[in-house]
Amino acid sequence: MALIGRELRQLMQRGRISLIIGLAFLGGCLLIADAIGHTNASALASVVKESLTIGGWVVMWRPLEIFLYDWWPLTARRRVLRKLSRAPVRLELPRPSV
């Protein structure tokens, strides 16, 4: 069970690091997209602006996936192992045949 707890802590740590990196990247993309939008009204500038906006949000996919979905299987497995650890166990030796 300690192994699952460690896996969960590592997953959450990876999620926090990914979130920080993703937010920084998203912020940078949005700032650059906003600057492009204010300076140039060409079709190419519009495509670049939208591409930066979409790319910034795509980078946020993994942190959101970690915090919304990836931890469920680990907690479910921990719950099952806790139940198994409390289950009564009875050992029976085979009876010798005559």
Helices and strands as residue ranges (DSSP letters): H 2-39, H 43-59, H 61-65, I 66-70, H 71-86
